[in-house]
Amino acid sequence: MSKTPDFIARVTDLSHRYGGTVAVDAINLQIPVGCMVGLIGPDGVGKSSLLASTLRLITSSRPGIISFSFSFIKLRLIGLGIT
């Protein structure tokens, strides 16, 4: 019997730079199952960089460890009505 994960996403020690500018600095984040999360802050503080780095849409200067307790492919199939 498999244990239900207690988190949907976990990020450990993720950093991203644009040249000499640090956009994300050693972020550690864990999102529990059933929680909704929002990123709030002024322009230029790294919200989009954090999301893009977490989803591996951009290459981070220090990629850290990122794990998800779900499959993006399965989510997409469910969104399309295919299970």
mmCIF file of the N, C-alpha and C atoms, coordinates in Angstrom:
data_MODEL
# 
_entry.id   MODEL 
# 
loop_
_atom_site.group_PDB 
_atom_site.id 
_atom_site.type_symbol 
_atom_site.label_atom_id 
_atom_site.label_alt_id 
_atom_site.label_comp_id 
_atom_site.label_asym_id 
_atom_site.label_entity_id 
_atom_site.label_seq_id 
_atom_site.pdbx_PDB_ins_code 
_atom_site.Cartn_x 
_atom_site.Cartn_y 
_atom_site.Cartn_z 
_atom_site.occupancy 
_atom_site.B_iso_or_equiv 
_atom_site.pdbx_formal_charge 
_atom_site.auth_seq_id 
_atom_site.auth_comp_id 
_atom_site.auth_asym_id 
_atom_site.auth_atom_id 
_atom_site.pdbx_PDB_model_num 
ATOM 1   N N  . MET A 1 1  ? 0.844   -1.179 0.000   1.00 0.00 ? 1  MET A N  1 
ATOM 2   C CA . MET A 1 1  ? 0.000   0.000  0.000   1.00 0.00 ? 1  MET A CA 1 
ATOM 3   C C  . MET A 1 1  ? 0.890   1.244  0.000   1.00 0.00 ? 1  MET A C  1 
ATOM 4   N N  . SER A 1 2  ? 0.635   2.170  -0.909  1.00 0.00 ? 2  SER A N  1 
ATOM 5   C CA . SER A 1 2  ? 1.460   3.377  -0.985  1.00 0.00 ? 2  SER A CA 1 
ATOM 6   C C  . SER A 1 2  ? 0.917   4.463  -0.062  1.00 0.00 ? 2  SER A C  1 
ATOM 7   N N  . LYS A 1 3  ? 1.835   5.198  0.531   1.00 0.00 ? 3  LYS A N  1 
ATOM 8   C CA . LYS A 1 3  ? 1.483   6.286  1.434   1.00 0.00 ? 3  LYS A CA 1 
ATOM 9   C C  . LYS A 1 3  ? 1.115   7.520  0.611   1.00 0.00 ? 3  LYS A C  1 
ATOM 10  N N  . THR A 1 4  ? 0.056   8.200  1.005   1.00 0.00 ? 4  THR A N  1 
ATOM 11  C CA . THR A 1 4  ? -0.324  9.448  0.349   1.00 0.00 ? 4  THR A CA 1 
ATOM 12  C C  . THR A 1 4  ? 0.688   10.521 0.726   1.00 0.00 ? 4  THR A C  1 
ATOM 13  N N  . PRO A 1 5  ? 1.253   11.228 -0.256  1.00 0.00 ? 5  PRO A N  1 
ATOM 14  C CA . PRO A 1 5  ? 2.249   12.254 0.070   1.00 0.00 ? 5  PRO A CA 1 
ATOM 15  C C  . PRO A 1 5  ? 1.624   13.395 0.865   1.00 0.00 ? 5  PRO A C  1 
ATOM 16  N N  . ASP A 1 6  ? 2.429   14.018 1.723   1.00 0.00 ? 6  ASP A N  1 
ATOM 17  C CA . ASP A 1 6  ? 1.951   15.133 2.525   1.00 0.00 ? 6  ASP A CA 1 
ATOM 18  C C  . ASP A 1 6  ? 2.225   16.482 1.867   1.00 0.00 ? 6  ASP A C  1 
ATOM 19  N N  . PHE A 1 7  ? 2.862   16.465 0.700   1.00 0.00 ? 7  PHE A N  1 
ATOM 20  C CA . PHE A 1 7  ? 3.136   17.704 -0.024  1.00 0.00 ? 7  PHE A CA 1 
ATOM 21  C C  . PHE A 1 7  ? 2.828   17.506 -1.502  1.00 0.00 ? 7  PHE A C  1 
ATOM 22  N N  . ILE A 1 8  ? 2.543   18.608 -2.170  1.00 0.00 ? 8  ILE A N  1 
ATOM 23  C CA . ILE A 1 8  ? 2.327   18.542 -3.615  1.00 0.00 ? 8  ILE A CA 1 
ATOM 24  C C  . ILE A 1 8  ? 3.592   18.984 -4.353  1.00 0.00 ? 8  ILE A C  1 
ATOM 25  N N  . ALA A 1 9  ? 4.379   19.849 -3.705  1.00 0.00 ? 9  ALA A N  1 
ATOM 26  C CA . ALA A 1 9  ? 5.643   20.297 -4.299  1.00 0.00 ? 9  ALA A CA 1 
ATOM 27  C C  . ALA A 1 9  ? 6.631   20.633 -3.197  1.00 0.00 ? 9  ALA A C  1 
ATOM 28  N N  . ARG A 1 10 ? 7.900   20.350 -3.483  1.00 0.00 ? 10 ARG A N  1 
ATOM 29  C CA . ARG A 1 10 ? 8.973   20.664 -2.531  1.00 0.00 ? 10 ARG A CA 1 
ATOM 30  C C  . ARG A 1 10 ? 10.165  21.181 -3.322  1.00 0.00 ? 10 ARG A C  1 
ATOM 31  N N  . VAL A 1 11 ? 10.686  22.324 -2.894  1.00 0.00 ? 11 VAL A N  1 
ATOM 32  C CA . VAL A 1 11 ? 11.848  22.944 -3.533  1.00 0.00 ? 11 VAL A CA 1 
ATOM 33  C C  . VAL A 1 11 ? 12.895  23.162 -2.446  1.00 0.00 ? 11 VAL A C  1 
ATOM 34  N N  . THR A 1 12 ? 14.121  22.746 -2.718  1.00 0.00 ? 12 THR A N  1 
ATOM 35  C CA . THR A 1 12 ? 15.197  22.891 -1.742  1.00 0.00 ? 12 THR A CA 1 
ATOM 36  C C  . THR A 1 12 ? 16.402  23.560 -2.381  1.00 0.00 ? 12 THR A C  1 
ATOM 37  N N  . ASP A 1 13 ? 16.815  24.686 -1.806  1.00 0.00 ? 13 ASP A N  1 
ATOM 38  C CA . ASP A 1 13 ? 18.052  25.369 -2.180  1.00 0.00 ? 13 ASP A CA 1 
ATOM 39  C C  . ASP A 1 13 ? 18.108  25.789 -3.653  1.00 0.00 ? 13 ASP A C  1 
ATOM 40  N N  . LEU A 1 14 ? 17.042  26.390 -4.146  1.00 0.00 ? 14 LEU A N  1 
ATOM 41  C CA . LEU A 1 14 ? 16.958  26.850 -5.538  1.00 0.00 ? 14 LEU A CA 1 
ATOM 42  C C  . LEU A 1 14 ? 17.418  28.296 -5.637  1.00 0.00 ? 14 LEU A C  1 
ATOM 43  N N  . SER A 1 15 ? 18.294  28.579 -6.592  1.00 0.00 ? 15 SER A N  1 
ATOM 44  C CA . SER A 1 15 ? 18.775  29.946 -6.830  1.00 0.00 ? 15 SER A CA 1 
ATOM 45  C C  . SER A 1 15 ? 18.777  30.227 -8.328  1.00 0.00 ? 15 SER A C  1 
ATOM 46  N N  . HIS A 1 16 ? 18.564  31.496 -8.664  1.00 0.00 ? 16 HIS A N  1 
ATOM 47  C CA . HIS A 1 16 ? 18.632  31.902 -10.075 1.00 0.00 ? 16 HIS A CA 1 
ATOM 48  C C  . HIS A 1 16 ? 19.189  33.313 -10.166 1.00 0.00 ? 16 HIS A C  1 
ATOM 49  N N  . ARG A 1 17 ? 20.085  33.498 -11.125 1.00 0.00 ? 17 ARG A N  1 
ATOM 50  C CA . ARG A 1 17 ? 20.704  34.812 -11.370 1.00 0.00 ? 17 ARG A CA 1 
ATOM 51  C C  . ARG A 1 17 ? 20.493  35.224 -12.821 1.00 0.00 ? 17 ARG A C  1 
ATOM 52  N N  . TYR A 1 18 ? 20.412  36.509 -13.013 1.00 0.00 ? 18 TYR A N  1 
ATOM 53  C CA . TYR A 1 18 ? 20.456  37.105 -14.350 1.00 0.00 ? 18 TYR A CA 1 
ATOM 54  C C  . TYR A 1 18 ? 21.732  37.932 -14.372 1.00 0.00 ? 18 TYR A C  1 
ATOM 55  N N  . GLY A 1 19 ? 22.801  37.373 -14.924 1.00 0.00 ? 19 GLY A N  1 
ATOM 56  C CA . GLY A 1 19 ? 24.092  38.055 -14.878 1.00 0.00 ? 19 GLY A CA 1 
ATOM 57  C C  . GLY A 1 19 ? 24.538  38.182 -13.428 1.00 0.00 ? 19 GLY A C  1 
ATOM 58  N N  . GLY A 1 20 ? 24.763  39.405 -12.973 1.00 0.00 ? 20 GLY A N  1 
ATOM 59  C CA . GLY A 1 20 ? 25.168  39.640 -11.587 1.00 0.00 ? 20 GLY A CA 1 
ATOM 60  C C  . GLY A 1 20 ? 24.007  39.884 -10.639 1.00 0.00 ? 20 GLY A C  1 
ATOM 61  N N  . THR A 1 21 ? 22.790  39.863 -11.161 1.00 0.00 ? 21 THR A N  1 
ATOM 62  C CA . THR A 1 21 ? 21.603  40.137 -10.337 1.00 0.00 ? 21 THR A CA 1 
ATOM 63  C C  . THR A 1 21 ? 21.008  38.834 -9.824  1.00 0.00 ? 21 THR A C  1 
ATOM 64  N N  . VAL A 1 22 ? 20.873  38.737 -8.511  1.00 0.00 ? 22 VAL A N  1 
ATOM 65  C CA . VAL A 1 22 ? 20.264  37.559 -7.896  1.00 0.00 ? 22 VAL A CA 1 
ATOM 66  C C  . VAL A 1 22 ? 18.751  37.748 -7.904  1.00 0.00 ? 22 VAL A C  1 
ATOM 67  N N  . ALA A 1 23 ? 18.037  36.857 -8.616  1.00 0.00 ? 23 ALA A N  1 
ATOM 68  C CA . ALA A 1 23 ? 16.574  36.928 -8.670  1.00 0.00 ? 23 ALA A CA 1 
ATOM 69  C C  . ALA A 1 23 ? 15.950  36.034 -7.607  1.00 0.00 ? 23 ALA A C  1 
ATOM 70  N N  . VAL A 1 24 ? 16.536  34.874 -7.387  1.00 0.00 ? 24 VAL A N  1 
ATOM 71  C CA . VAL A 1 24 ? 16.049  33.912 -6.393  1.00 0.00 ? 24 VAL A CA 1 
ATOM 72  C C  . VAL A 1 24 ? 17.286  33.411 -5.656  1.00 0.00 ? 24 VAL A C  1 
ATOM 73  N N  . ASP A 1 25 ? 17.275  33.488 -4.329  1.00 0.00 ? 25 ASP A N  1 
ATOM 74  C CA . ASP A 1 25 ? 18.465  33.159 -3.551  1.00 0.00 ? 25 ASP A CA 1 
ATOM 75  C C  . ASP A 1 25 ? 18.191  32.052 -2.542  1.00 0.00 ? 25 ASP A C  1 
ATOM 76  N N  . ALA A 1 26 ? 18.604  30.828 -2.877  1.00 0.00 ? 26 ALA A N  1 
ATOM 77  C CA . ALA A 1 26 ? 18.538  29.671 -1.969  1.00 0.00 ? 26 ALA A CA 1 
ATOM 78  C C  . ALA A 1 26 ? 17.142  29.484 -1.352  1.00 0.00 ? 26 ALA A C  1 
ATOM 79  N N  . ILE A 1 27 ? 16.127  29.429 -2.204  1.00 0.00 ? 27 ILE A N  1 
ATOM 80  C CA . ILE A 1 27 ? 14.736  29.266 -1.748  1.00 0.00 ? 27 ILE A CA 1 
ATOM 81  C C  . ILE A 1 27 ? 14.489  27.830 -1.296  1.00 0.00 ? 27 ILE A C  1 
ATOM 82  N N  . ASN A 1 28 ? 13.807  27.693 -0.173  1.00 0.00 ? 28 ASN A N  1 
ATOM 83  C CA . ASN A 1 28 ? 13.300  26.416 0.312   1.00 0.00 ? 28 ASN A CA 1 
ATOM 84  C C  . ASN A 1 28 ? 11.800  26.579 0.472   1.00 0.00 ? 28 ASN A C  1 
ATOM 85  N N  . LEU A 1 29 ? 11.040  25.679 -0.127  1.00 0.00 ? 29 LEU A N  1 
ATOM 86  C CA . LEU A 1 29 ? 9.591   25.815 -0.159  1.00 0.00 ? 29 LEU A CA 1 
ATOM 87  C C  . LEU A 1 29 ? 8.944   24.440 -0.152  1.00 0.00 ? 29 LEU A C  1 
ATOM 88  N N  . GLN A 1 30 ? 7.928   24.276 0.658   1.00 0.00 ? 30 GLN A N  1 
ATOM 89  C CA . GLN A 1 30 ? 7.158   23.036 0.654   1.00 0.00 ? 30 GLN A CA 1 
ATOM 90  C C  . GLN A 1 30 ? 5.686   23.414 0.671   1.00 0.00 ? 30 GLN A C  1 
ATOM 91  N N  . ILE A 1 31 ? 4.928   22.881 -0.287  1.00 0.00 ? 31 ILE A N  1 
ATOM 92  C CA . ILE A 1 31 ? 3.496   23.185 -0.397  1.00 0.00 ? 31 ILE A CA 1 
ATOM 93  C C  . ILE A 1 31 ? 2.714   21.939 -0.001  1.00 0.00 ? 31 ILE A C  1 
ATOM 94  N N  . PRO A 1 32 ? 1.978   22.000 1.120   1.00 0.00 ? 32 PRO A N  1 
ATOM 95  C CA . PRO A 1 32 ? 1.196   20.854 1.569   1.00 0.00 ? 32 PRO A CA 1 
ATOM 96  C C  . PRO A 1 32 ? 0.036   20.540 0.624   1.00 0.00 ? 32 PRO A C  1 
ATOM 97  N N  . VAL A 1 33 ? -0.363  19.286 0.602   1.00 0.00 ? 33 VAL A N  1 
ATOM 98  C CA . VAL A 1 33 ? -1.512  18.861 -0.192  1.00 0.00 ? 33 VAL A CA 1 
ATOM 99  C C  . VAL A 1 33 ? -2.742  19.629 0.285   1.00 0.00 ? 33 VAL A C  1 
ATOM 100 N N  . GLY A 1 34 ? -3.548  20.086 -0.654  1.00 0.00 ? 34 GLY A N  1 
ATOM 101 C CA . GLY A 1 34 ? -4.792  20.775 -0.328  1.00 0.00 ? 34 GLY A CA 1 
ATOM 102 C C  . GLY A 1 34 ? -4.664  22.266 -0.101  1.00 0.00 ? 34 GLY A C  1 
ATOM 103 N N  . CYS A 1 35 ? -3.453  22.807 -0.231  1.00 0.00 ? 35 CYS A N  1 
ATOM 104 C CA . CYS A 1 35 ? -3.245  24.243 -0.013  1.00 0.00 ? 35 CYS A CA 1 
ATOM 105 C C  . CYS A 1 35 ? -3.187  24.987 -1.342  1.00 0.00 ? 35 CYS A C  1 
ATOM 106 N N  . MET A 1 36 ? -3.640  26.216 -1.304  1.00 0.00 ? 36 MET A N  1 
ATOM 107 C CA . MET A 1 36 ? -3.520  27.113 -2.450  1.00 0.00 ? 36 MET A CA 1 
ATOM 108 C C  . MET A 1 36 ? -2.462  28.147 -2.078  1.00 0.00 ? 36 MET A C  1 
ATOM 109 N N  . VAL A 1 37 ? -1.560  28.423 -2.990  1.00 0.00 ? 37 VAL A N  1 
ATOM 110 C CA . VAL A 1 37 ? -0.444  29.315 -2.703  1.00 0.00 ? 37 VAL A CA 1 
ATOM 111 C C  . VAL A 1 37 ? -0.413  30.432 -3.719  1.00 0.00 ? 37 VAL A C  1 
ATOM 112 N N  . GLY A 1 38 ? -0.118  31.630 -3.258  1.00 0.00 ? 38 GLY A N  1 
ATOM 113 C CA . GLY A 1 38 ? 0.061   32.773 -4.140  1.00 0.00 ? 38 GLY A CA 1 
ATOM 114 C C  . GLY A 1 38 ? 1.391   33.441 -3.842  1.00 0.00 ? 38 GLY A C  1 
ATOM 115 N N  . LEU A 1 39 ? 2.013   33.997 -4.855  1.00 0.00 ? 39 LEU A N  1 
ATOM 116 C CA . LEU A 1 39 ? 3.247   34.754 -4.675  1.00 0.00 ? 39 LEU A CA 1 
ATOM 117 C C  . LEU A 1 39 ? 2.914   36.224 -4.847  1.00 0.00 ? 39 LEU A C  1 
ATOM 118 N N  . ILE A 1 40 ? 3.174   36.994 -3.831  1.00 0.00 ? 40 ILE A N  1 
ATOM 119 C CA . ILE A 1 40 ? 2.853   38.418 -3.836  1.00 0.00 ? 40 ILE A CA 1 
ATOM 120 C C  . ILE A 1 40 ? 4.126   39.204 -3.578  1.00 0.00 ? 40 ILE A C  1 
ATOM 121 N N  . GLY A 1 41 ? 4.322   40.262 -4.337  1.00 0.00 ? 41 GLY A N  1 
ATOM 122 C CA . GLY A 1 41 ? 5.481   41.120 -4.125  1.00 0.00 ? 41 GLY A CA 1 
ATOM 123 C C  . GLY A 1 41 ? 5.603   42.122 -5.246  1.00 0.00 ? 41 GLY A C  1 
ATOM 124 N N  . PRO A 1 42 ? 6.450   43.116 -5.049  1.00 0.00 ? 42 PRO A N  1 
ATOM 125 C CA . PRO A 1 42 ? 6.633   44.137 -6.080  1.00 0.00 ? 42 PRO A CA 1 
ATOM 126 C C  . PRO A 1 42 ? 7.318   43.576 -7.318  1.00 0.00 ? 42 PRO A C  1 
ATOM 127 N N  . ASP A 1 43 ? 7.280   44.356 -8.379  1.00 0.00 ? 43 ASP A N  1 
ATOM 128 C CA . ASP A 1 43 ? 7.943   43.967 -9.629  1.00 0.00 ? 43 ASP A CA 1 
ATOM 129 C C  . ASP A 1 43 ? 9.427   43.729 -9.393  1.00 0.00 ? 43 ASP A C  1 
ATOM 130 N N  . GLY A 1 44 ? 9.946   42.696 -10.051 1.00 0.00 ? 44 GLY A N  1 
ATOM 131 C CA . GLY A 1 44 ? 11.377  42.467 -10.037 1.00 0.00 ? 44 GLY A CA 1 
ATOM 132 C C  . GLY A 1 44 ? 11.937  41.737 -8.833  1.00 0.00 ? 44 GLY A C  1 
ATOM 133 N N  . VAL A 1 45 ? 11.091  41.116 -8.009  1.00 0.00 ? 45 VAL A N  1 
ATOM 134 C CA . VAL A 1 45 ? 11.619  40.425 -6.825  1.00 0.00 ? 45 VAL A CA 1 
ATOM 135 C C  . VAL A 1 45 ? 11.826  38.931 -7.031  1.00 0.00 ? 45 VAL A C  1 
ATOM 136 N N  . GLY A 1 46 ? 11.465  38.389 -8.208  1.00 0.00 ? 46 GLY A N  1 
ATOM 137 C CA . GLY A 1 46 ? 11.764  37.001 -8.506  1.00 0.00 ? 46 GLY A CA 1 
ATOM 138 C C  . GLY A 1 46 ? 10.590  36.035 -8.494  1.00 0.00 ? 46 GLY A C  1 
ATOM 139 N N  . LYS A 1 47 ? 9.364   36.539 -8.476  1.00 0.00 ? 47 LYS A N  1 
ATOM 140 C CA . LYS A 1 47 ? 8.193   35.649 -8.458  1.00 0.00 ? 47 LYS A CA 1 
ATOM 141 C C  . LYS A 1 47 ? 8.139   34.772 -9.709  1.00 0.00 ? 47 LYS A C  1 
ATOM 142 N N  . SER A 1 48 ? 8.235   35.371 -10.866 1.00 0.00 ? 48 SER A N  1 
ATOM 143 C CA . SER A 1 48 ? 8.196   34.611 -12.126 1.00 0.00 ? 48 SER A CA 1 
ATOM 144 C C  . SER A 1 48 ? 9.429   33.732 -12.279 1.00 0.00 ? 48 SER A C  1 
ATOM 145 N N  . SER A 1 49 ? 10.571  34.223 -11.841 1.00 0.00 ? 49 SER A N  1 
ATOM 146 C CA . SER A 1 49 ? 11.800  33.418 -11.903 1.00 0.00 ? 49 SER A CA 1 
ATOM 147 C C  . SER A 1 49 ? 11.683  32.185 -11.019 1.00 0.00 ? 49 SER A C  1 
ATOM 148 N N  . LEU A 1 50 ? 11.083  32.320 -9.852  1.00 0.00 ? 50 LEU A N  1 
ATOM 149 C CA . LEU A 1 50 ? 10.878  31.174 -8.960  1.00 0.00 ? 50 LEU A CA 1 
ATOM 150 C C  . LEU A 1 50 ? 9.990   30.124 -9.620  1.00 0.00 ? 50 LEU A C  1 
ATOM 151 N N  . LEU A 1 51 ? 8.867   30.568 -10.194 1.00 0.00 ? 51 LEU A N  1 
ATOM 152 C CA . LEU A 1 51 ? 7.963   29.621 -10.858 1.00 0.00 ? 51 LEU A CA 1 
ATOM 153 C C  . LEU A 1 51 ? 8.622   28.970 -12.072 1.00 0.00 ? 51 LEU A C  1 
ATOM 154 N N  . ALA A 1 52 ? 9.268   29.767 -12.901 1.00 0.00 ? 52 ALA A N  1 
ATOM 155 C CA . ALA A 1 52 ? 9.908   29.229 -14.109 1.00 0.00 ? 52 ALA A CA 1 
ATOM 156 C C  . ALA A 1 52 ? 11.044  28.271 -13.750 1.00 0.00 ? 52 ALA A C  1 
ATOM 157 N N  . SER A 1 53 ? 11.814  28.585 -12.724 1.00 0.00 ? 53 SER A N  1 
ATOM 158 C CA . SER A 1 53 ? 12.891  27.696 -12.284 1.00 0.00 ? 53 SER A CA 1 
ATOM 159 C C  . SER A 1 53 ? 12.336  26.404 -11.710 1.00 0.00 ? 53 SER A C  1 
ATOM 160 N N  . THR A 1 54 ? 11.278  26.510 -10.926 1.00 0.00 ? 54 THR A N  1 
ATOM 161 C CA . THR A 1 54 ? 10.661  25.336 -10.314 1.00 0.00 ? 54 THR A CA 1 
ATOM 162 C C  . THR A 1 54 ? 10.124  24.387 -11.372 1.00 0.00 ? 54 THR A C  1 
ATOM 163 N N  . LEU A 1 55 ? 9.542   24.932 -12.422 1.00 0.00 ? 55 LEU A N  1 
ATOM 164 C CA . LEU A 1 55 ? 8.990   24.109 -13.497 1.00 0.00 ? 55 LEU A CA 1 
ATOM 165 C C  . LEU A 1 55 ? 10.021  23.776 -14.571 1.00 0.00 ? 55 LEU A C  1 
ATOM 166 N N  . ARG A 1 56 ? 11.267  24.192 -14.352 1.00 0.00 ? 56 ARG A N  1 
ATOM 167 C CA . ARG A 1 56 ? 12.385  23.945 -15.269 1.00 0.00 ? 56 ARG A CA 1 
ATOM 168 C C  . ARG A 1 56 ? 12.158  24.567 -16.651 1.00 0.00 ? 56 ARG A C  1 
ATOM 169 N N  . LEU A 1 57 ? 11.463  25.695 -16.656 1.00 0.00 ? 57 LEU A N  1 
ATOM 170 C CA . LEU A 1 57 ? 11.267  26.425 -17.910 1.00 0.00 ? 57 LEU A CA 1 
ATOM 171 C C  . LEU A 1 57 ? 12.479  27.287 -18.225 1.00 0.00 ? 57 LEU A C  1 
ATOM 172 N N  . ILE A 1 58 ? 13.263  27.609 -17.203 1.00 0.00 ? 58 ILE A N  1 
ATOM 173 C CA . ILE A 1 58 ? 14.533  28.300 -17.386 1.00 0.00 ? 58 ILE A CA 1 
ATOM 174 C C  . ILE A 1 58 ? 15.591  27.499 -16.623 1.00 0.00 ? 58 ILE A C  1 
ATOM 175 N N  . THR A 1 59 ? 16.839  27.640 -17.042 1.00 0.00 ? 59 THR A N  1 
ATOM 176 C CA . THR A 1 59 ? 17.935  26.947 -16.383 1.00 0.00 ? 59 THR A CA 1 
ATOM 177 C C  . THR A 1 59 ? 18.444  27.804 -15.241 1.00 0.00 ? 59 THR A C  1 
ATOM 178 N N  . SER A 1 60 ? 18.384  27.278 -14.040 1.00 0.00 ? 60 SER A N  1 
ATOM 179 C CA . SER A 1 60 ? 18.807  28.018 -12.852 1.00 0.00 ? 60 SER A CA 1 
ATOM 180 C C  . SER A 1 60 ? 20.307  27.944 -12.660 1.00 0.00 ? 60 SER A C  1 
ATOM 181 N N  . SER A 1 61 ? 20.859  28.982 -12.033 1.00 0.00 ? 61 SER A N  1 
ATOM 182 C CA . SER A 1 61 ? 22.284  28.978 -11.738 1.00 0.00 ? 61 SER A CA 1 
ATOM 183 C C  . SER A 1 61 ? 22.615  27.930 -10.681 1.00 0.00 ? 61 SER A C  1 
ATOM 184 N N  . ARG A 1 62 ? 21.685  27.659 -9.778  1.00 0.00 ? 62 ARG A N  1 
ATOM 185 C CA . ARG A 1 62 ? 21.803  26.546 -8.824  1.00 0.00 ? 62 ARG A CA 1 
ATOM 186 C C  . ARG A 1 62 ? 20.429  25.894 -8.770  1.00 0.00 ? 62 ARG A C  1 
ATOM 187 N N  . PRO A 1 63 ? 20.240  24.796 -9.511  1.00 0.00 ? 63 PRO A N  1 
ATOM 188 C CA . PRO A 1 63 ? 18.908  24.223 -9.672  1.00 0.00 ? 63 PRO A CA 1 
ATOM 189 C C  . PRO A 1 63 ? 18.283  23.647 -8.410  1.00 0.00 ? 63 PRO A C  1 
ATOM 190 N N  . GLY A 1 64 ? 19.071  23.328 -7.400  1.00 0.00 ? 64 GLY A N  1 
ATOM 191 C CA . GLY A 1 64 ? 18.502  22.777 -6.180  1.00 0.00 ? 64 GLY A CA 1 
ATOM 192 C C  . GLY A 1 64 ? 17.818  21.442 -6.420  1.00 0.00 ? 64 GLY A C  1 
ATOM 193 N N  . ILE A 1 65 ? 16.995  21.039 -5.481  1.00 0.00 ? 65 ILE A N  1 
ATOM 194 C CA . ILE A 1 65 ? 16.250  19.785 -5.572  1.00 0.00 ? 65 ILE A CA 1 
ATOM 195 C C  . ILE A 1 65 ? 14.769  20.127 -5.640  1.00 0.00 ? 65 ILE A C  1 
ATOM 196 N N  . ILE A 1 66 ? 14.101  19.645 -6.669  1.00 0.00 ? 66 ILE A N  1 
ATOM 197 C CA . ILE A 1 66 ? 12.683  19.923 -6.868  1.00 0.00 ? 66 ILE A CA 1 
ATOM 198 C C  . ILE A 1 66 ? 11.960  18.602 -7.018  1.00 0.00 ? 66 ILE A C  1 
ATOM 199 N N  . SER A 1 67 ? 10.894  18.408 -6.250  1.00 0.00 ? 67 SER A N  1 
ATOM 200 C CA . SER A 1 67 ? 10.113  17.176 -6.383  1.00 0.00 ? 67 SER A CA 1 
ATOM 201 C C  . SER A 1 67 ? 8.630   17.501 -6.310  1.00 0.00 ? 67 SER A C  1 
ATOM 202 N N  . PHE A 1 68 ? 7.870   16.775 -7.093  1.00 0.00 ? 68 PHE A N  1 
ATOM 203 C CA . PHE A 1 68 ? 6.416   16.918 -7.128  1.00 0.00 ? 68 PHE A CA 1 
ATOM 204 C C  . PHE A 1 68 ? 5.797   15.568 -6.788  1.00 0.00 ? 68 PHE A C  1 
ATOM 205 N N  . SER A 1 69 ? 4.649   15.602 -6.138  1.00 0.00 ? 69 SER A N  1 
ATOM 206 C CA . SER A 1 69 ? 3.973   14.350 -5.785  1.00 0.00 ? 69 SER A CA 1 
ATOM 207 C C  . SER A 1 69 ? 2.856   14.024 -6.769  1.00 0.00 ? 69 SER A C  1 
ATOM 208 N N  . PHE A 1 70 ? 2.956   14.560 -7.978  1.00 0.00 ? 70 PHE A N  1 
ATOM 209 C CA . PHE A 1 70 ? 1.959   14.304 -9.012  1.00 0.00 ? 70 PHE A CA 1 
ATOM 210 C C  . PHE A 1 70 ? 2.636   14.316 -10.366 1.00 0.00 ? 70 PHE A C  1 
ATOM 211 N N  . SER A 1 71 ? 1.916   13.891 -11.357 1.00 0.00 ? 71 SER A N  1 
ATOM 212 C CA . SER A 1 71 ? 2.431   13.873 -12.715 1.00 0.00 ? 71 SER A CA 1 
ATOM 213 C C  . SER A 1 71 ? 1.776   14.986 -13.525 1.00 0.00 ? 71 SER A C  1 
ATOM 214 N N  . PHE A 1 72 ? 2.591   15.835 -14.158 1.00 0.00 ? 72 PHE A N  1 
ATOM 215 C CA . PHE A 1 72 ? 2.043   16.887 -15.003 1.00 0.00 ? 72 PHE A CA 1 
ATOM 216 C C  . PHE A 1 72 ? 1.257   16.297 -16.174 1.00 0.00 ? 72 PHE A C  1 
ATOM 217 N N  . ILE A 1 73 ? 1.728   15.167 -16.685 1.00 0.00 ? 73 ILE A N  1 
ATOM 218 C CA . ILE A 1 73 ? 1.032   14.525 -17.802 1.00 0.00 ? 73 ILE A CA 1 
ATOM 219 C C  . ILE A 1 73 ? -0.357  14.076 -17.364 1.00 0.00 ? 73 ILE A C  1 
ATOM 220 N N  . LYS A 1 74 ? -0.437  13.463 -16.184 1.00 0.00 ? 74 LYS A N  1 
ATOM 221 C CA . LYS A 1 74 ? -1.734  13.015 -15.679 1.00 0.00 ? 74 LYS A CA 1 
ATOM 222 C C  . LYS A 1 74 ? -2.669  14.208 -15.457 1.00 0.00 ? 74 LYS A C  1 
ATOM 223 N N  . LEU A 1 75 ? -2.142  15.309 -14.910 1.00 0.00 ? 75 LEU A N  1 
ATOM 224 C CA . LEU A 1 75 ? -2.977  16.508 -14.717 1.00 0.00 ? 75 LEU A CA 1 
ATOM 225 C C  . LEU A 1 75 ? -3.513  17.020 -16.044 1.00 0.00 ? 75 LEU A C  1 
ATOM 226 N N  . ARG A 1 76 ? -2.665  17.017 -17.070 1.00 0.00 ? 76 ARG A N  1 
ATOM 227 C CA . ARG A 1 76 ? -3.083  17.490 -18.392 1.00 0.00 ? 76 ARG A CA 1 
ATOM 228 C C  . ARG A 1 76 ? -4.171  16.582 -18.964 1.00 0.00 ? 76 ARG A C  1 
ATOM 229 N N  . LEU A 1 77 ? -4.016  15.281 -18.818 1.00 0.00 ? 77 LEU A N  1 
ATOM 230 C CA . LEU A 1 77 ? -5.028  14.337 -19.313 1.00 0.00 ? 77 LEU A CA 1 
ATOM 231 C C  . LEU A 1 77 ? -6.347  14.527 -18.574 1.00 0.00 ? 77 LEU A C  1 
ATOM 232 N N  . ILE A 1 78 ? -6.286  14.734 -17.267 1.00 0.00 ? 78 ILE A N  1 
ATOM 233 C CA . ILE A 1 78 ? -7.517  14.979 -16.500 1.00 0.00 ? 78 ILE A CA 1 
ATOM 234 C C  . ILE A 1 78 ? -8.167  16.270 -16.977 1.00 0.00 ? 78 ILE A C  1 
ATOM 235 N N  . GLY A 1 79 ? -7.352  17.308 -17.240 1.00 0.00 ? 79 GLY A N  1 
ATOM 236 C CA . GLY A 1 79 ? -7.879  18.577 -17.751 1.00 0.00 ? 79 GLY A CA 1 
ATOM 237 C C  . GLY A 1 79 ? -8.553  18.426 -19.094 1.00 0.00 ? 79 GLY A C  1 
ATOM 238 N N  . LEU A 1 80 ? -8.098  17.470 -19.873 1.00 0.00 ? 80 LEU A N  1 
ATOM 239 C CA . LEU A 1 80 ? -8.702  17.210 -21.179 1.00 0.00 ? 80 LEU A CA 1 
ATOM 240 C C  . LEU A 1 80 ? -9.889  16.248 -21.095 1.00 0.00 ? 80 LEU A C  1 
ATOM 241 N N  . GLY A 1 81 ? -10.174 15.773 -19.889 1.00 0.00 ? 81 GLY A N  1 
ATOM 242 C CA . GLY A 1 81 ? -11.290 14.846 -19.709 1.00 0.00 ? 81 GLY A CA 1 
ATOM 243 C C  . GLY A 1 81 ? -10.917 13.402 -19.992 1.00 0.00 ? 81 GLY A C  1 
ATOM 244 N N  . ILE A 1 82 ? -9.621  13.116 -20.057 1.00 0.00 ? 82 ILE A N  1 
ATOM 245 C CA . ILE A 1 82 ? -9.137  11.758 -20.311 1.00 0.00 ? 82 ILE A CA 1 
ATOM 246 C C  . ILE A 1 82 ? -8.553  11.233 -19.005 1.00 0.00 ? 82 ILE A C  1 
ATOM 247 N N  . THR A 1 83 ? -9.082  10.147 -18.491 1.00 0.00 ? 83 THR A N  1 
ATOM 248 C CA . THR A 1 83 ? -8.519  9.612  -17.238 1.00 0.00 ? 83 THR A CA 1 
ATOM 249 C C  . THR A 1 83 ? -8.003  8.210  -17.396 1.00 0.00 ? 83 THR A C  1 
# 
